[in-house]
């Protein structure tokens, strides 16, 4: 009897995770509570529940976002952990760690690829494949010009590397724009010098 109760408890899903055959639609996603949306991404209509990020991950993302924001002109804005609608059908909705986007976009408008100049992902142990393969391909297909991936070079996270990519218009995929360790100096899409050691 105990094992049956255990099985029921393990298979019971909240209502918002029970999907029709065509998957979650944009309309159904937008009707979800905000606290649910903050924990999930939608890939081809399927719900992907994200593990809570570690403190170091959040610290790096926040400090990098702050540096980028200080360097942006009036035409650009910076947001963290925000919905980015890559496609409506089937629904593809990601939550990048950092987005640099067009500051003229109204607060209540949906953030889409054409508004974005740069997307940054801070890689975690549980997101290696997603951050190295899946998301770059999705962002490139959507036409986002710049993508950065921040990685811990050593397990102790004492050293960071930023892998920078720029969209190649002839192939529609990302080409390497360089790898930075120590001090990163870039002039696209913002002009900024960053001491990566100060992010950890």
Secondary structure, DSSP 8 states (H G I E B T S, - for coil): -HHHHHHHHHH---GGG---TT---HHHHHTS-HHHHTTEEEETTEEEE-----HHHHHHHHHHHHHHHHH--TTEEEEEEEEEEEETTTTEEEEEEEEEEETTS-TTS--BGGGEEEEEEE--GGGHHIIIIIHHHHHHHTT-SEEEEEEESSTT--SEEEEEEEEETTTTEEEEEEEEESEEEE-SSS-EEEEGGGG-
